[in-house]
Amino acid sequence: MDVGSAVVINLPRRRDRLAEFRARWDPSEPPLSIVTMAAVDGALLRCAPARRHLAGAVGCYLSHRAILTHAERAPLLVLEDDAIPTPDFWARVDHLTPPAGWDLIYLGGQHLKPPEPVAPGLARCVSTLRTHAYIAARPQELARLLDNSGGCHVDEHLDRLPLDRYAVTPWAAAQAAGWSDVMGARIDHDRTWER
């Protein structure tokens, strides 16, 4: 699959995470450059005291929506700065052949319900979360759908939207351990989300 562009989301105050991301992604390997986009910092959002615990999630949602809205080329590969690629990540992306009309392909995630296999290495999502590594077929259209879906966890919104969603099997990207600015907690192990 030819990916039109690639973006990594990073909070400007978390340059440590961007440095770790760059160390994990071999610069000689990607077939296209990965542009860094500044995330919306949930800590700076004005939230009612009862909803302050959701500020990180709202910042993440707004970041993904902004990146999708301003995408100039499609399909768009979206990565969060805690994404960990498998050694064959780019080869697996290159060999993806999703069905016509697809909207989204998760390269890493968490299946809440078992996906339905459709081809070797590809399954149709039934209920899937996580947005650390995905490809959007038509990013601006996806952003418009997100505009009308509210504003909390972006992965929950994507799971509820009427999209033709797929996942690579097994996953091609995990999430790194460390402090989560969205959850406001430390994750003490890399998350592959395999079931």
C-alpha positions as CSV (number, residue, x, y, z in Angstrom):
1,M,0.0,0.0,0.0
2,D,1.3,3.4,-0.9
3,V,0.9,5.8,2.1
4,G,0.6,9.4,1.1
5,S,2.0,10.9,4.3
6,A,3.0,10.1,7.8
7,V,2.6,12.1,11.0
8,V,3.8,11.5,14.6
9,I,1.9,13.3,17.4
10,N,4.0,14.8,20.2
11,L,3.3,17.2,23.1
12,P,5.9,20.0,22.8
13,R,6.7,19.7,26.5
14,R,7.5,16.0,26.0
15,R,10.6,16.2,23.8
16,D,11.9,13.1,25.7
17,R,9.1,11.0,24.1
18,L,9.9,12.4,20.7
19,A,13.6,11.5,21.2
20,E,12.6,8.0,22.2
21,F,10.3,7.7,19.2
22,R,13.1,8.7,16.8
23,A,15.4,6.2,18.5
24,R,12.9,3.4,17.9
25,W,12.1,4.3,14.2
26,D,15.2,3.7,12.1
27,P,15.5,6.9,9.9
28,S,16.9,4.8,7.0
29,E,14.0,2.5,7.0
30,P,10.8,4.6,6.3
31,P,9.9,5.0,2.7
32,L,8.6,8.4,3.5
33,S,9.4,11.1,6.0
34,I,7.4,11.2,9.3
35,V,6.4,14.8,10.1
36,T,6.1,15.8,13.7
37,M,2.9,17.6,14.7
38,A,2.4,19.3,18.0
39,A,-0.4,17.7,20.1
40,V,-3.0,19.8,21.9
41,D,-1.9,19.8,25.6
42,G,-4.9,18.7,27.7
43,A,-3.2,20.2,30.8
44,L,-3.7,23.6,29.3
45,L,-7.4,23.2,28.5
46,R,-10.0,24.8,30.7
47,C,-12.2,22.0,32.1
48,A,-14.9,22.0,34.8
49,P,-13.4,20.5,38.0
50,A,-15.6,17.4,37.7
51,R,-14.2,16.8,34.2
52,R,-10.6,17.7,34.8
53,H,-9.6,14.0,34.7
54,L,-10.6,13.9,31.0
55,A,-8.4,16.9,30.0
56,G,-5.7,14.6,28.6
57,A,-8.2,12.5,26.6
58,V,-9.8,15.7,25.2
59,G,-6.4,17.0,24.1
60,C,-5.7,13.7,22.4
61,Y,-9.0,13.8,20.6
62,L,-8.4,17.3,19.4
63,S,-4.9,16.4,18.3
64,H,-6.1,13.5,16.1
65,R,-8.9,15.5,14.7
66,A,-6.6,18.5,13.8
67,I,-4.1,16.2,12.1
68,L,-6.8,14.5,10.1
69,T,-8.4,17.8,9.2
70,H,-5.2,19.3,7.8
71,A,-3.8,16.2,6.0
72,E,-2.7,17.1,2.6
73,R,-2.2,13.6,1.2
74,A,-3.9,10.3,1.7
75,P,-3.8,7.7,2.9
76,L,-2.4,9.1,6.1
77,L,-0.3,7.1,8.6
78,V,-0.8,8.5,12.1
79,L,1.6,7.5,14.9
80,E,1.7,8.6,18.5
81,D,5.1,9.2,20.0
82,D,4.9,6.0,22.1
83,A,4.4,3.7,19.1
84,I,6.9,0.8,18.9
85,P,7.3,-0.7,15.4
86,T,7.9,-4.4,14.7
87,P,11.1,-5.0,12.8
88,D,9.1,-5.7,9.6
89,F,6.7,-2.7,10.1
90,W,7.3,-1.0,6.8
91,A,7.3,-4.2,4.8
92,R,3.9,-5.1,6.3
93,V,2.5,-1.7,5.5
94,D,3.8,-2.0,2.0
95,H,2.1,-5.3,1.5
96,L,-1.3,-4.3,2.9
97,T,-4.2,-4.8,0.4
98,P,-7.4,-3.8,2.2
99,P,-10.8,-4.3,0.5
100,A,-12.2,-1.4,-1.6
101,G,-13.9,1.3,0.4
102,W,-11.9,0.8,3.6
103,D,-11.8,3.7,6.0
104,L,-9.2,2.8,8.7
105,I,-6.5,0.2,9.3
106,Y,-5.2,-0.3,12.8
107,L,-1.5,-1.2,12.9
108,G,-1.7,-1.7,16.7
109,G,-4.6,-1.7,19.1
110,Q,-6.8,-3.6,21.5
111,H,-9.7,-5.8,20.3
112,L,-12.6,-5.7,22.7
113,K,-14.4,-8.2,20.5
114,P,-12.5,-10.7,18.2
115,P,-12.0,-9.4,14.7
116,E,-13.2,-11.3,11.7
117,P,-10.4,-12.6,9.4
118,V,-10.7,-11.4,5.8
119,A,-7.3,-12.3,4.3
120,P,-3.9,-13.5,5.6
121,G,-2.6,-10.7,7.9
122,L,-5.8,-8.7,7.8
123,A,-9.1,-8.8,9.8
124,R,-12.3,-6.7,10.0
125,C,-12.7,-4.9,13.3
126,V,-15.8,-5.5,15.4
127,S,-14.8,-3.4,18.4
128,T,-11.2,-2.1,18.5
129,L,-9.5,0.7,20.5
130,R,-6.2,2.5,20.6
131,T,-4.8,5.1,18.2
132,H,-1.0,4.8,18.6
133,A,-0.7,3.5,15.0
134,Y,-3.3,3.6,12.2
135,I,-3.8,4.5,8.6
136,A,-6.8,6.7,7.5
137,A,-7.9,6.3,3.9
138,R,-9.7,9.7,3.7
139,P,-8.4,11.7,6.7
140,Q,-10.5,14.9,6.1
141,E,-13.7,12.9,5.8
142,L,-12.8,11.1,9.0
143,A,-12.2,14.4,10.7
144,R,-15.7,15.6,9.7
145,L,-17.2,12.5,11.2
146,L,-15.2,13.1,14.4
147,D,-16.5,16.7,14.5
148,N,-20.0,15.4,15.0
149,S,-19.2,12.7,17.5
150,G,-18.5,14.7,20.7
151,G,-15.2,15.0,22.6
152,C,-13.7,12.4,24.8
153,H,-11.4,9.5,24.0
154,V,-10.7,9.5,20.2
155,D,-10.4,5.7,20.1
156,E,-13.9,5.3,21.6
157,H,-15.3,7.7,19.0
158,L,-13.7,5.8,16.1
159,D,-15.1,2.6,17.5
160,R,-18.6,4.0,17.4
161,L,-18.5,5.6,14.0
162,P,-19.9,3.7,11.0
163,L,-16.5,3.0,9.4
164,D,-15.1,0.1,7.4
165,R,-12.2,-0.7,9.9
166,Y,-9.5,-3.3,9.6
167,A,-6.6,-4.5,11.7
168,V,-3.3,-6.1,10.8
169,T,-2.8,-9.5,12.4
170,P,-0.6,-9.8,14.3
171,W,-0.1,-6.2,15.3
172,A,2.7,-4.2,13.7
173,A,3.1,-1.7,16.5
174,A,2.9,-1.7,20.3
175,Q,2.8,1.1,22.8
176,A,5.8,1.9,25.0
177,A,5.8,1.8,28.7
178,G,6.1,5.2,30.5
179,W,4.0,8.1,31.7
180,S,0.7,8.6,29.8
181,D,-0.3,12.2,29.5
182,V,-3.8,11.1,28.4
183,M,-4.4,8.7,31.3
184,G,-2.4,10.7,33.9
185,A,-0.7,7.5,35.0
186,R,2.4,5.4,34.5
187,I,2.2,2.3,32.2
188,D,4.9,-0.1,33.5
189,H,5.0,-2.4,30.5
190,D,5.0,-2.2,26.7
191,R,1.4,-2.9,25.5
192,T,1.0,-5.1,22.5
193,W,-2.7,-5.6,23.2
194,E,-2.5,-9.2,21.8
195,R,-5.3,-11.5,23.0
